[in-house]
Amino acid sequence: MEADAEGDGVKIRSATIDGFGKLSGITLDLDADAVILEGPNEAGKSTVLGFVRTMLYGFATRANMPERQEPVYGGRHGGRLALVSERHGDLVLERYAASAGGKPVLRGRRGDEPEILEQRELERLLLGGLTGKVYRQLFAVGLSELRDLGAVQGEELGRFLYHAGMADGRRLAEAERAIREAMDKLYKPRGTTQPMNRRIAELERIERDLRALPDPVARYNEASEALERTEAELRALDARLPELAALRGEAARALNMRAKWLRLRELDARRAALPDPGRLTADAETKWRMWAAERDRLERERLRLEAALREARAERERLVIRGDLLGLEPEIERLLQSAEAMRALEQSCADWRAERRLEEERMNALLASAGTGWTAERLRGFAAGVAERDRIRAFRAELGEAEREAARCAEAERQIGEQEREAAAEVAAAEAAAGAESVRDEADDPFVPKTADALLRAWEHFEDACRAWEMEALRVMGEQRARSTRTASRQGDAGGSGAAAALAAALGAAGFAAAYAGAHAAGLDGAAAWAAGAVGAGLAALAAPPLVRRGIGRGRAGGPQAGEALAAARQAAAYGQRAADALGALLKRPREAAEPFAPPAHGALPGEAQLAAAAAVRSRLQRAVQARLDALRERGLAAERALEHARRLERIRALRAERRAAAAAAAARLDALRTSWRSWLESCGLPGGLSPEAALETLDRLEMASGHLAVMDRLDAKLSEAAGRLRAHRAAVRELCVADDAAARLADDDPAAALELLRAAIRREAEAAAAAAALEARVKELDLQLRETNALLAGHADTARAWFEAAGAADEQAYERLLADAREARQLDEERIRIEVELASGLSEEDRERMESLLERHDEDALRGLAERTAEACRTAEEERARLLELRGRLSETLERLLAEDVRRPLLNEREAVMAQLADEAERFAELAVMQALIRRTRETFERERQPAVLRRASAYAEALTNGRYVRIAAPFGRSSIELESAEDGRIIDAAFLSRGTAEQIYLAIRLALADEVETEEPLPMLLDDLFVNFDDARLDAAAGLLTRIVRERRRQLIFLTCHAHTAERLAGRMPFAKRLRLG
């Protein structure tokens, strides 16, 4: 549907996704003010959101693959967006990961010529200079971004929420933070490193040390004598311990080695009982094992060779060779080669006959489909011309173009009709809304001025008068308090701390008044003047302690004169009258609002209660004026919208008349072309009802039938030639197969099988002859191997007899007994050597002799008893030594503590010095606390009376989303948090304590307000990804109504993605103009 883009900002007409995540090769039609994109989970809705972000701000890096979304099912990574802009018209934005380095390519500003842009240039042209982070948080929002409150508290967006309206707000926050840091540097309740904390810890330590010092008179000599006795006992015990340890070690080693010592004695006895091994060499046993293994191997080989020789001779005797068939083999091979060709030729003949039948059937079918009266003879004389085909194609192109043109004109006329009906409905709705707004404003207007400019001038005049009255009252009050403070300070130094606090408060108020008045006189606005007043209050309070210490009370004495007080009261009354006069020019009924500015009775000065009442009146009037200004602006916007809708309706009606005339002309041209086509068909002898496609199809079928007829003629020639070759081959096979009966019987029926049978018989005879020759060679080889094996066995026996004679053995059994005795003697010697090494390991010759003596003189029980006794004696001595060492330490500590009696006086002096320092630091801490209280009071007053425009808009959105449950959103000065005011009781609630659904509604309201604030000339499209999952029915309906209002009033395109059918239905019900699309 064609849409008028004038005044509608940037819109997305369509999105073509070539390859992005799970989506590839799809195009989404988004050409509407509102689009509802619905589908089940994993259908690709969030992928569409990520695709739009990527097209506008680029691909994520490979380190962030979930955001990069490389194609899963193929396709070129990227795509394009069709856009329409009020300033640039129709545009196409392309971006591909593998093209132009992933940079955006823009078409439309210079015709079809592509422009490769840098990202900053694209943001400047189409996106109002917004960065990708801001766009993601405000215009392409999912649940994860909605719940991320920290995103709107950063440097880019936080400036719209915090410090807004206060020019020096950051300096005031820094001053408050500096005071708080100075207090924390002095003292913290649980701190350890602060000066006051250190002083308190030093006092506690000094008290503990004083309490720990005993009276040392009687115990010093006793402790000294006990220490000397203990040291003497330790020296004697240290001399005995090495001897006891050595005895314990010898007894334990002897007990552990007794079993091995007994085994050594047993080995000596067994070695002595063995006979002499005789004249055996050291390697005799190894050689004998090798000789026996070789003898056994030769015996097995001899038996194997004898059995193999018998089998080979028997098999050769069974073979009978027939030599009459072996000469036929060359002729057989030649005929077999031709037999394969003949078999293939027979198969080809069958295939050709089947192919001929198939070609004939196809030709007959094509002739029948081409029309009646077509035969093979008629087809041979028919030829389709190229000129006729070209003429048919020309007719087809002209008819197709005419039909498409007629359809396009009809569809365009229909769409323009729909636009006309929608535009008429919008004109009626806009006129009704403008009329209702005007009637409601006249009934509820409490102000005298009727235009926004006049109302703003009247309010500024009143605000200037009110501020002048407040400054005068604050100045007079500050001077009065300063005089009272100076009078009190002359009463002595006893009240020094109280005077400092009172003077700091008075100077803070006077500093606020002076700074505020100076800033206002310099031409600064109200917010800047208030900030200057707050800084002046802090600086004046900082100057209070030095003034107290210098003795400010020593100045001039005396109180204020009665004449001065009366003049000050008259001056304040004059300022109050100016404020009341300004109210008369602002309000229709100003009497109630002017009461706080009336002078007090009996010429008294204005008090704090009267100042608070005036501040409340000004705050209430400020909210009413702001609301009235908003209403006047809304009424002007409604009138402008109604006029714009009327102009658009006129343009659409003129365009519809043009489209209706174009549709009639296209239909007439189509009828003329159809008449000309029917005449040409009749001249060619074809049915007049054929379409161009049907005529081309008829010619194609006749041409295909001619091809089938030519194939049939070629197949008939091939079949005749193949029959002659097959007859000659069968005669040659019958002549050759006479040598074998079985082959001769098959020669006529199956020549190829007969030849195979004859060749098999010849091959069997050839194989039998070859086997016989191989067996004869095998027999000769086995006989030679058997003779060689017998010779080896005889030589092996001669070697063994030589060994027997050298060792003095009569036979093989005697020789093996000699070998066994020698092996046992060698094993006993090896074990004896190992045990002797273990017994002597780590011992000197003297130690070995004592060990041998212990083993000779004691049995096992005696050795165990000796080891236990020596171990117990050593353990007892070590326990006694530990006891004496502990006693010596206690006695030494007692002597040192008794000697410490001399430090009592220095500890007392140190305690007095610490207490003096602590008193000075406590006085400084009290002064800082007073300053902090003054600045906090100033800040709270500013927060009550000044609120940023973005928070006012967010408050209106939040009130609509929560159905009036919360009426105001606040961002406390100096803190990164969000607070809400309840409509029921006015309580202030931190957003962190709200339910998930309510918190999401508040965050949505803030983002909508921020989107309005940061937006430039053209509204940007907004994409919301299923943000209402935690909304109940009532607030879901409120959210749908708010989005509908934003789309209509701010002309912003909205694309909402959801997987919930009820959400889509609710939005569609509130937005009848929305387009619904479905994925999956």
N, C-alpha and C positions, 0 to 999 in steps of 0.2 A: 504494500500500500504506500502510495506517495505521501510524504509528510512535509509540512512546511517547517523548515529548520530555523526560521527567523526567531531569534530571542530564546532558543531552546538550549544553548550551550553545546557542549560536545556530547555526541551520542554514538553508540556502537550499533551499526546496522546489521552486521553479521560477523561471525567468527569461523574461519576455516582452519581446522586442525589437521595438518598433514601428518604429524607424528608427535605426540606428547603424552608420556605415561602410557596408560592402557587405551587411549583414544588415538585413532588414525583414520584419515580419509573421510572426515565428517565436516559438514557445514551447518552451523546453527543460525537461524534467522532471528535476529534480536531487534528488528526494526519496529520498536514500540516504545512508548513512554515508560511502561512497566512490563517486565518479563518475569514469569514464574517458571523456573526450571526445576522440574520434579523428577524423581526416580528413586529406585530402591538403593540400599547400601551397595557400595562398590560399583555403581553404574557410571561414575566418572564426574559427579558434580563438583567435588573438590578439585578434581583435575582441571575442569573448566576454569574455576577460580584461579588456580595456579597458572593456567595458560594465559589468562588476561594480564595477570601481574607480570609474567615473563615478557609478553609482547610489549608492555609499556616500559619495563625497567630492566630487562635483560635476563640472561640465563644465570642460574646459580653455578658456582664452581663445582668441580668433581668431588671436592671434599664434602659437599652437601648434596649427595645424590637424591635424597627424598624430595628436595626442592627443585633439583635440576630436571627430574622426570624425563629421562631418556626413553625413546619409544620401546614399548614391550612387544608390540605386534608389527613392527616394521614401519616404514614410512620415513620421510625426511624430517629430522628433528626441528620442529618449529611450525610456523603457519603465518596467518595474516588476519588483520582486523580491518573491516570496512567501516570508516568513521564519517561523520558529518559534523562540521564545525561552522558556527556563525561567521567567523572571520575568514576561514580558508575553504569553505564549501566541502565537496565530497573528496575524501582522502582514502588511501589504502596504505596501511602500515604493515610491513613485512619484517620478519626477523627469523633467521635460521642459524643454528649453532655452527654449521660448517660453511657459512657464506658470510663474507665481509667481516669475518672475525666476530660474529654474533652481534654486530651493530644494527640499529634500526634502519630500514630502507623505506622511504616515504614517497608515494606517488600521488599526483593530483595537483600539487601546487604549480608545477610546470608542465601540465599536460600529462602524458604517459611517461615522461622522462623520470627515471628513479633518482632519488637523492639519498646518499648514504650520510647519515647524521651522527654526530656525537650525542651521547646520552644527555649531557647538559643542554644541548640545543633543542632536543626533542622535548625535554621538560619545560623549557622556556616557551616553545611554540604552542604545545597542546595542553600541558599539565599545570600551567600557572606557576612554574618554577618549583613545584613540590618535589621533595626527594622521595625515593622509594620507601623509606621507613615511614614517612608521614602518610603516604598514600595507602600503605598496607594497614596502618592503624586506623585510618578514617574513612577510606573509600573502598577497600577490599577486605572486609572484616569477617573472620571466622570466630568460633567460640574461643579458641586459644588466644586470639588477639583481644577479644572483648573482655576476657577475665584478667588481662595483663594491665592492671592499673598503673604499674610502673612506667608503661610506655607514654602515658600522658603527663608524667611528672618529670620528663627529661627536659633538656635545655631547649629543644625545638618547640614542644607544645606546652611545657610547664609555664612559659612566660605569659601565656594567655589566661592561666588560672591563678598563679601566685604573683604577688607584687603588682597586679594590674591596677591602674588608677593611682598609684603612689609613686611619684617620680623618684624619691630617695628612699623607697621602701627597703632596698637591699642594704643601704647604709645604716638604717635603723636596726635591721635584723643583725647586722654585723656588730653594732654597738651593744645590743642586748647579749649577743653571744660572747663578746669580749668581757662583759661584766660577769657573765656566768663562768667563763673560763678562769677569770681572776679569782672568783670565789672558790672554784674547784682546786685551784693551785694552793689556796690557803688551807682548806679543810674539806674532807669528805668523811661521811659517817663510818665507812668501812675502809678508808684509805690507809696507807702505810708510809708513803713517801712525801706527803704534804707537810709543810712546816708545823702547823698546829698538831697534826697527828704525831709527828716526830717528837714534839715537846711533851705531849701527853705520855707517849711511850717511854721517854727519858725519865719523867717523874715516877712512873710505875717501876722502872728498873732501879732507880735510886732508893725507893721505898723497900723493894725486895732486898737490896744489898744491905741496907741498914738493919732490917730484921734478921738477916742471916749472920750478923757479926756477934759471936758469943763473948763471955768473960774468960780470958786465957790464964788467970793467975795460978790455979791449983793443978791444972792438968798438964802443963808443959813438961815438967821434969818426968812425970810418969810415962808420958808418951815417948820421950827421948830414950829412957832406959829400956822400955819394951822394944823399941826399934833396934837398939844395939843387940839385944838377945836374939831377936828374929834373924838379923843378918849373920850372926855367928852360927846359928843352926843351919842356915842356908848354905854357908861355905862348907860345913862338914858333910852335908847331904850331897852337894855337888861333887865332892871328892869320891864318894862311894858309888855313885850311879854308874860310871863307866865299867867298873868291875862287875857289878850285878848284871849289866846288860850283856857283857861278854859271856858270863856263865849261862845266862838264859839262852843265848844263841847257840852255844856248843851243845847243850842238852837237847834243844829242839832239833838241831841238825842231825845229831846221833840217832834220835828216835825216828826221824824221817828216813835215814839211810840204812836202818837195820835190815829191812827186807832185801835190799840190793846187796848188802854185805853177805847175807846168808846165801843168796843166789850165786855169788862169786865163789863161795866155798864149794857149793854143789857142782859148779862147772869144772872146778879143778879136779874133783874126784872122777867125774865122767871122762874127762880128757885122758887121765892117767890109765883108765880101763880099756881104751881103744887100742887095736893092734897097729903095728907099723905098716904104712901103706906100700912099702916096697919101693920099686924103681919106676913108679908112675910119674909122668910129667905133669906140669901144672894144668895144661889144657887137654889132658887125656879124656876127661869126661865129656867135654864139648866135642872133641873129634869123634868119640864113640856115638854120641847122639846123631851127629851128621851122617856117620857111616850107616847106622841102622835105618835112618830115614831114606837114604839113597838106595839101599838094598831093597826096601819094601817097594819103592817106586819102580825099580827095574823089574821086580817080579810081577807087579800089576801090568806093566807095559808088555811083558812077554805073553801073559795070558790073553791080553786084548788083541795082540797081533795074530796069535794062533786062531782065535775065534773069527776075526775078520777075514783071514785067508780061507778058511773053510766056507764061509758064506759067499765070497766072491766066486770061488770055483763052482759052487752049486748053482748060482744064478746064471753063470755063462753057459752051463750045460742046458738050462731051460730055454734059451733063446733060439728061434728058428727064423732064418732070413729068406724072403721071397724077392728075387731080383728082376722078374719080368715087368713089374710096374714102374721101376725107377726111371726108365727111359722116356716115359710119357710126361714127365713133369714140366718141361718148357712149353709144350703145346697146351697143357692144362692151364698154365698161368696166363698165356695169351688169351685163351677163350674166356677165362674167368674175368679178365679185365673188360673184355667186350660184353660179358654177361651183365656186369654192373651197369654198363651203359644201356644195354637192352632193357634191363629191368626199369631203369630210370625213364627210358623211352616209353615203355608200356604205361608207367605211371603218368608220364606227361600226356600220353594219348587220352587217358581217362580224364585227366584234368582239363585238357583242351575240349573234350566233348561236353564236360560239365560247364566249362566256361562259355561254350557256344550256346548251350541251352539258357544259361543265365543272361547272356547278352541279348538273346532273342526275346526273353521275357521282358527285360528292361526296355528294349526298343518298342515292343508292343505296348507296354504300360505308358511310355512317354507319348507315343502316337495317340493313344486313347485319351490321355489328359490334354493333349494339344487341341483336340477337336475331332468331330466325326469326319469320315471319308479319307483319313490318312492311312496309306499302305506303304510297304517297302519299295514298291516300284515308283510310287509318287514321290517318296522321300529322296530317291536317287536323283531325280530331276529338280529338287528344291535347293535353293541357296539363299540364306539371309544376308541382306546388304548392310554395310556399315552406315550408310546414309539414313536408313530407316531407324537404326538404333540411336543415332545422334539426335534425330528428330523427336523420338520418344523421350529421351533424356531431357531435351530442352522443354518439352511440354510438362514433364514431371517437375522440373525446377520452377517453372513459372506458376504452375498450379499450387505447388507447396508454398511458395513465397506469398501468393495471393491469399491462401487459406490462413497462413500464420499472421499476415497483416490484418485480416478481418478479425481473427480471434484476439489479437493484441488490442485492436481498437475497441472491440466489445468489452474486453476485460478492463481496459483503462476507463471506459465510460462507466462501468459498474463500480469500480473503485472510487472514482470521483463522486458518484452518487452517495456512496457510504460516507465519504469525507464530508459531503454537504450536510447529511443528516447529523453526523457527530458535531460539526461546527455549529449548526443551528441549536442543538441541545446545549452546547457550551455557552453560546451567546445568551440563551434564556437563563441558564443557571447563574452566569456572572452578573447579569442585570438584576436578578432577584437578590443575590447576595449583597450587591452594592446598595440596593434600596433598603434592605433590612438593617445593614450596618449603619446607614445614615440615620434611620429612625431611632435605633437604640442609642447612638451617641448623643442625639439631642435630648433624650429623656434623662440620661445619667450624667450629664456634664455639670460639675459644680463650679467651673472656672468661668471668669469673665471673658478672657480672650478666646476667639473662635478659631484662630489658625495656629499652626505649630510654631511659626516664627514669633508671633505675638506672645504666645504662652511661654516660650523659652526666654524671651526678653523680660517678661514680668517675673518669672521665677528667678532669673539671675539678679534682677534688681532687689527682690526680697532677700535672696541669699547673701548679697553683699551687705545689706542693712543688718541682717541677723548676725553675720560674722563680726561686723564692726561693734555691735552691741555686746556680743560675747567677749571680744577682746578687751573692750573698755572695762567690763565687769571683772574679768580675770586680772587685768592690770591693777585695779583698785584693791581687789582682794589680796593680790601678791604684796603690794606695798603695806597694807595693814598687817599682814602676817609677818613681814620682815621687821616692822617696827616692834611688834610684840616679841619677836625672837631676840632682838637686840636688847630689849628691856630685861628679858629673862637671863640673857648671857652675862649681864653685869652682876649677877647674884653670887658668883664665885666659880671655882673650878670643880666643885663637887658634882655638879650636873653636866660635866663636859660631854659625855657620850649622848645624853638626851638632847643637849643643845645642838650637837652636830646633826642628829637625825632631824630635829625640827627645822633647823636652818636649811638642810638639804631639801626638805619638802617645800619650804617657802621659796627658795631660790629656783627649784624646778618649776613651780607654777609661774613665777615671774619670768624665767627664761623662756618658757613656752609662749607666754603672751607676747614678749618682745620679739622673739623670732618670727612668730606667726604674723604679727603686724608688719614687720619689715618685709617679709616675703610677699605679703598681699600688696603692699605699697609698691613693690618692685614689679608687679604685673604678673606674678605667678598664679596658676589656677589654684582651686581649693585643695586638691590633693597634694600639690607641691608645698603649699603653705602649711598644711597640717604636718607633713613630713619635716619641714624646717622647724616647726614648733616642737616636735618630739625630740629632734637632735638638740635644740636649744635647752630643753628641759634636762636632758642627760648631761650636757656640758656644765650647766649651772649647778646641778647636783654634785658633779665631780669636784667643783670648786669649793664645796661647803666645808669639808674637813680642814683644809689649810686655813680658811678664814677663822674657824673656831680656835685652832692652835695659835694663831697670831693675836687672838684676843680682840675679835671684831667688836666686842662690847665696849672696848675702850674709846669708841668714837663719840660722836655727839650724843647727848642724853636728851630725854624728854619724849613725849608721845605726840601723835598727830594733833594738829589744831582743829578746833571745831569748824572753823571756816573752810579749811581744806576738805574735810569730810562732806560739808554741805555742797561745796562746788563739785566734788566728785559725784555726789548723788544726782545733782541737776544734769551733769554731763551724761550720766548713764540713762537718765529719764529721756533726754533728747534723742539719744541713739535708739531707745526703745520705741519712741514715737515714730521715728523713721521706719522702723521695722513694721509697726502697725499700719502705717500709711501704705507701705508696699504690699501688705496683705490685702488691703482694700482694693488695690488695682488688680490683684490676682484672683481673689475668691468672690463669689456672689454673696456668701454669708461669712464675713471674716471675724465676727465678734468672738466666737469661742476660741478660734486659733490665736487671736491677738491677746488673750488674757495673760500668758506668761511674760509678755513684753511690757506690761503696765508697771509703773514705778511702785515700790512698796510704800506702805503707809508711814506717816510721820517722817518722811525724808530719809528713810533707812536705805542702806546699800543693797543691791541684789545679792541673794545668797546662793549656796550650792543647789538647794532644792529648786529655786526659780531657774537656774541655769539648766538643770536636768530636764525640767518641764519644757523649756524652750527647745532643747535639743530633741526631745521626743516629738514635739510639734513639727520641727523642721524635717526630721526623718520621715514622719508620716506623710507630710506634704510632698517630700521628694519622691516617695514611692507613687503617690497619686499622680504627680506631674509626669513621671516617667511612663506610667500606664496610659495616661491621656495622650501623650506624644506617640506612643506605640499604636494606640487606636487610630489617631489621625493619619499616621503613615499607612496603616493597613487599609483605611478607607480610600486613600489616594491610590494605593496599589490596586484595590478592587476596581476602581473606576478605569484605571489604565488597562487592566486585563479585559474588562468588558469591551472597551473601544477596540483593542487589538483583536478580540474574537470576532467582532463585527466586520472589521476589515478583512480578516481571513475568510469569512463566509462569502464576501463579495468576490474575492479572487477565485475561490473554488467554483462559484456559479458560472463565472465567465469561462473558466477552463472546461467545465462540463459541456457547455454549448459547443466549444471547439471540438472536443472529443466526439460528440454525437455526429457532427458533420463528417468527420474523418471516417467513422465507422460506416456510414451510408455509402461513401465513395468506394471504400474497400470492398463492400459486398457487391456493388455493381460490376467492378472489374473482375471479380471471381466468376460471376455468371457468364460474362463474355468469353472468358478463357475456356470454360467447360463446353460451351457450344462449338467453338473452333476445334476442340479435341475430338468430339464425336464425329464431326465432318471428315476429319483426316482418317479416322479408323475405317469409315465406310469406303473411302477411296482406296484403301489398301486391302479391302476384302476381309477385314477383321470385324468381329461383333462390336457394335457401337457401345455396349455397356462396359467394355474393358477399361480398367484404370491404366495409367502408364506403367505401374509396376506389373500388372497382369499381362500387358502386351509384351514387355521385356521378358517376363517369365515364359510366355508362349514361344518366343523366338529362341530363348535359351534351351527349351525342351526339344524343339525340332533339331537344333544343332547337336544336342547330346544324342538324340536318336540316330543321326547320321554317323556319329562316331561309333556307336554300337554296331551299325550295319557294316562298317569297314572292318571292325575287329572280327566279325563272323566270317567274312571272306578270307582273311588271313588264316584263321584257324582251320578252314576246310583244306587249304593247300598243305599245311603242316601234317594233318592226319593222313593224307594220301602218300606222302613221302615216307612216313614212319612205318607203314604197313609193309613195304617192300624190304626194308632193312631187317625187320623181325623174321621174315620167312627165310632169308639166307642164313641167319644165325642158328636157327633150329636144325637145319640140315648138317652143319659142321659139328654140332654137339652130338647128334645121333651116331655119326661115324666114329668119333673118339671114344664113346662110352661102351663100345663092344667088349673091351678088355675086362669089364667088371659087371657082373650080373645085376647087382642092385642099382648101379648107375644107369645101365641100359634100360631098366624098367621105368625109370623116371625121366628119360631123355625127351619123350614126346610131351609128357604132361608139364614138367617144370624143368627146362634146360638148366637154369641156374642152380637149382637144388641138385641135379644129377652131377654137374661139374664139381660142386662142393663135396659131394659124397666121394667122387673119384679122387679128388685132391686129398681128402682125409685119408683114404686107403694108402696113397703113395707116401704121405708124410709118416704114417705109422711104420711103414717098411723102412723108411730112411732113419727114423728114430731108433728102430730095433738094430739096424746095422751099426749106428754110432754107439749104442749102448754096449754091443758086443765088443767093439774095439776098446772102449774105455775099461771094461771089466778085465780084458786080457792085460792091459797095462797096469791095472790095479793089483792083479795077482803077482806080477813080477816085482812091483815095489814093496808089497807086504812081505814077500819071501826074503828080500834083501834086508829089510828092517829087523826081521826076526833073527837072522844070523848075527847082526850087529849087537842086538840086545843080549844074546847068550854069551857073546865074547865079553861084554862089560860085566856080566854077573861073575864070570870066572875070575877076572882081574880083581873084583871087589873082595872075593873070598880069600885070595892070596894076601891082600893087604891086612885083613883081620888076623890071619895066622901069624904074620910078622909081629903084630902088636902083642899077641898072647905070649910069644916066646920072649919078647923084651921085658914084659912085666912079670914073667915066671908063673903064668896061669896056664892050667892044663886045657881049658876050653872056654867057651863063651860065658857060661854061668859063673865060673871062678873069676873071670875078668870083671864081670859086673859087680860081684861082691867086693872086690878090691876098690872099685870106683865108689861104692856106697860108703865104705868106711872112711875114705879120704874126704868125701863130701861132709860127713857128720863132724869130723875133726875140724874142718875149716869153719863150720858154723859156730862150734863151741868157742873157738879162738876169737871170732869176731864179736860175739856177745860178751866175752870176758873183757876184751879191750874197752868196749863201750861202757861197761859198769865201772871199771877202774877210772876212766876219765870223769864220770859223774861224781864218784866219791872224792876225787882229788881236786875238783873244780873250785877255784877261788881260795884255796888253803895253802899256807906255807908248809915247809917240811915239818916244822915243830907242831903246827896245828894238825897235820895228818897223823903224826905219832900220838898226840893226845886223843884224837878221834878213834884211832885203832885201839888205844888202851881202854877207852870207855866202852867200845863194842865188845872187847874181850872180857871185861870185868863185870858187865851188867847184862841181864836179860831184858826182854821187852818191858815187863812190868816195872822193873827197877828204873829203866830209862824214862818211862812215862812219869813215874813219881818224881824223879829228879827234875824233869822239865817243868812240871806243875809247881814244884817248890821254888825254883829259881824265878819263874814268871810271876808268882804271887809276891815274892820279895821285891822284885823290880817295880811291880804295880803299886805296892804300898809306899815305896820310896818316892815315886812320882806324885802320888796323891798328897803326901806330906809336903813335898816341895811346892805344889800348887797352893796348898793352904798357907804356907809361910809367905809366898809371894803376895797373896791377897792381903794377908795381915800387914806386910810391910807397906803396901800401897795405902791401906787405911790409916796407918800410923803417920805416914808422910803427909797425907792430906790433912790430918788433924793438926800437925805442927804448922803447916802453911796457913790454915785457917786461924790458928791462935796468933800467928805473927801479923795477921791482917788487921788487928785492932787499931793500928795507927791511922787508917784511912777514914775513920768516922767523920772527922771534922771537914775534910775536903768534900765528902759527899753532901754534907749539910749546906756548904757554900754553893755547890753546884745546883742543888734543888732550888735555892732562892733565885739564882740567875735564870733558870729555866722558867720559873713562874712569872718573872718580870717580862721575859720575851713573849710568853703565852698571852699575857694581858694586852700587850700592844697589838698582837696579831688578831685577837678577838675584837678589839675596837675597830680595826680596818675591815674585818669581815662584816660587822654590823653596818658600817657605812655603805659597803657594796650592796647589801641586801635592800637598803632603802632606795638606792638608785635603781635597782632592778624592778622594784615594785612600781616606781614612777613610770618607767618606760613601758611596763606591761599594761598599766592602766591607759596610757596614751594609745597603745596599739589596739587594745580592745575597743576603745571608742571609735577608732578608724574603721575597724572591721564591721562595726554595727552600722555606720553611716555611709560607707563606700563599698560597692560591690561591682566587680568587672561585668561588662556587658555580656561576655560569653557565659558567665555563671547565671545571669538573669535569663538568658535564652535556655540554658540547660535546666534551670529550675522550672520554666514553663513546660519543657518537654517531659521532665520527670513527673510533674503534676498530671500531665495528660496520660503518661504510661501507667502510673499507679492509681488512676481514677481519683485523684485528689488526696491520697493518703499522705504524701509529702509535698510541701509547698515551696521549699527553698533548699538549694544546694550551696554550701559554703566551703571555701578553701582557706582555712585559718592561716593568717599571715605568719611566715617563718616556719611553717610545718608542712611536710609533704603528705597530707592526708585529706580525705573528703568527709564532710559532715552534712547531715540533713536535718531539717526542721519538720517535726510532725505537725500535721494540721489539727490533730485532736487537742493536744495540750501544750504545743509549742516547744516540746522537749528537743534537745539537740542530740542526734544519734550518729556515732561514727559508722561509716559504711562498712568497716571490717566486721561489724556485728550483725549485719543483715543476712537474711537467707540467700541462698544461691540465686534463686530466681529474681528477687528484688534487687540484689546487687548487680545482676546483669542488666536489669532495666535502668538502673542509675548510670552504669557505665555506658549503656547505649545512648542515653540522653546526653551525657557529656560529649561523646564522640559526634553525635549529630550537631550539637552546638559548635564544637570545634571545627567541623567540616564547613559550617556556615561562615565561621570567622576567618579561616585561612584561605577560603576560596577567592579567586580573582574574578576576571571579567566574565568568563564562561563557566557555568556549572558543570562539574565533572560527573560522569556516571558512577553510581555507587553499587557495589556487589556485596550482598549479605548472605553468608553461608549458614543457614539453619540456626539462627540466633534465638528462636522462640521455643526451644525444646523444654525449658524449665518455666514457661509462662503458663499460668492457669487460663481458663476460658475467658474470664472477664478482661484480664490484662492482655491476652492475645488479641482480643477484639479491639482494645484501646491502641495496641501497637499497630494493628492493621490500619486503623483510622488515622493515626499520626503519619504513617508512611504515605498514605493516600494524600493527606494534606500537603506533605512536603513535595510530592511529585507534582501536584497541581499548582501550588503557589510558587515554588522555587524553580519549576521547570527542570527538575533534575531527573535523569533517566535512572530507574531502579531495576536491578536484576537480582531476584531473590531465589536462592537455591535451597531445596528442602527434600527430605525423604519421607515427610509425614503428609498423608493425604488431607487430614483435617486442617493443617496449616495452609496448604495450597487452596483448599476450598474457601477458608475464611478470607484469605487475601483476595481471591478472585471475586468473592461477594462484595468486598469493599472497593475493589478496583475493576469495575466492569470493562474498562478500556484496556486492561492488561492482556498480554499474549501469553498463553500457556504452552510450554514445550515439555516433552518427556524424553528422558534418557533411559536406555536399558530395555 
